[in-house]
Amino acid sequence: MEKFNQIKTLISQIEVDADKFYNRGNSAAGTRLRKGILALKVLANQQRKEVTAIKHNK
């Protein structure tokens, strides 16, 4: 459940940058948004592996 909470936290953090990029035209926020989305991808893959491991161990 820890990874899932990390994902939720990361989404709330990058949401601010998404707003700045799309609604205010802040290009630096776009860079932070891309970096955050990449980190989200990594966390999501880790979460998938964890869920699969737990599922197969039961």
C-alpha positions, 0 to 999 in steps of 0.5 A: 500500500506504500507504493500506492500512497506514493503514487497518489502523492506524486499525482497531487504534486504534478497536478500543480505543474500541469495547471501551471503549464496548460493554463498559465503557459509556464514552460518550466512547469512543463519540464517538471511535469514530464519529469513527474510523469516519468517518475509516475511510470516507474512507480506504477510499474513497481506497483504492478510487480508488487501486486502480481507478486502478492497475487501469486503468493496467495 
